[in-house]
């Protein structure tokens, strides 16, 4: 299943910088591992915001839910998920588009 995920991060300004830096390092490592596994297929920054647009290719909505909850920065995120499917006019099949 393919999902479009918009994540906006809002870290409180009064959190300890060392703690925040550690969370960011863990987040980066996990996101890169998920990319290598083919589950997190695309990630783009949203210009001017601490936010991203990502595409996930996972077995189920439940798997996506578990992945999102495992992200170290999840407690500080606003997440919007949209399920995607193949468009009839696409010249590429779903897998080629990823």
C-alpha positions as CSV (number, residue, x, y, z in Angstrom):
1,X,0.0,0.0,0.0
2,X,1.2,3.5,-0.9
3,X,0.7,6.4,1.5
4,X,1.4,10.1,1.2
5,X,2.4,11.4,4.7
6,X,2.8,15.1,5.6
7,X,4.8,15.5,8.9
8,X,5.1,18.8,10.7
9,X,7.5,18.9,13.6
10,X,6.9,21.3,16.6
11,X,9.6,20.8,19.2
12,X,9.1,22.9,22.3
13,X,11.8,25.6,22.5
14,X,12.5,24.8,26.2
15,X,13.6,21.2,25.6
16,X,17.2,20.4,26.4
17,X,19.3,20.8,23.3
18,X,21.3,17.7,23.9
19,X,18.1,15.6,24.2
20,X,16.7,17.2,21.0
21,X,20.0,16.6,19.1
22,X,19.9,12.9,20.2
23,X,16.3,12.5,19.0
24,X,17.2,14.1,15.7
25,X,20.1,11.7,15.2
26,X,18.0,8.7,16.1
27,X,15.2,9.9,13.7
28,X,17.7,10.3,10.9
29,X,19.2,6.8,11.4
30,X,15.7,5.2,11.5
31,X,14.4,7.1,8.5
32,X,17.5,6.1,6.4
33,X,17.1,2.5,7.5
34,X,13.5,2.5,6.4
35,X,14.5,4.1,3.1
36,X,17.1,1.3,2.5
37,X,14.4,-1.3,3.3
38,X,12.2,0.3,0.6
39,X,9.4,1.2,3.1
40,X,10.1,5.0,3.1
41,X,10.5,5.5,-0.7
42,X,10.6,9.4,-0.9
43,X,11.1,12.3,1.4
44,X,11.1,16.0,0.6
45,X,11.4,19.1,2.8
46,X,8.6,21.6,2.8
47,X,10.4,24.9,2.1
48,X,10.4,27.3,5.0
49,X,9.0,24.8,7.6
50,X,10.2,22.0,9.8
51,X,8.1,19.6,7.8
52,X,8.3,17.0,5.1
53,X,6.2,15.2,2.6
54,X,7.0,11.5,2.4
55,X,5.9,8.5,0.4
56,X,5.7,5.1,2.2
57,X,5.3,1.7,0.5
58,X,4.2,-0.7,3.3
59,X,2.0,-3.8,3.6
60,X,-0.8,-2.2,5.5
61,X,-2.1,0.9,7.3
62,X,-1.3,-0.9,10.5
63,X,2.4,-1.2,9.5
64,X,2.5,2.5,8.6
65,X,0.9,3.3,12.0
66,X,3.6,1.3,13.8
67,X,6.4,3.0,11.8
68,X,5.1,6.5,12.5
69,X,4.7,5.7,16.2
70,X,8.3,4.4,16.3
71,X,9.8,7.7,15.0
72,X,11.7,9.4,17.8
73,X,10.2,12.8,16.9
74,X,6.6,11.4,16.7
75,X,5.5,13.0,20.0
76,X,6.3,16.4,18.5
77,X,4.7,15.8,15.1
78,X,1.4,16.6,13.5
79,X,0.9,13.9,10.9
80,X,-1.6,13.8,8.0
81,X,-1.9,10.5,6.0
82,X,-3.5,9.9,2.7
83,X,-3.8,6.5,1.1
84,X,-2.9,6.4,-2.6
85,X,-3.7,4.1,-5.4
86,X,-2.8,3.8,-9.1
87,X,-4.5,6.4,-11.4
88,X,-6.1,5.0,-14.6
89,X,-4.3,7.6,-16.7
90,X,-0.8,6.8,-15.4
91,X,1.7,5.5,-17.9
92,X,3.7,3.8,-15.1
93,X,2.5,1.0,-12.9
94,X,2.4,1.6,-9.1
95,X,5.9,0.0,-8.5
96,X,7.6,1.9,-11.4
97,X,6.3,5.2,-9.9
98,X,8.1,4.6,-6.6
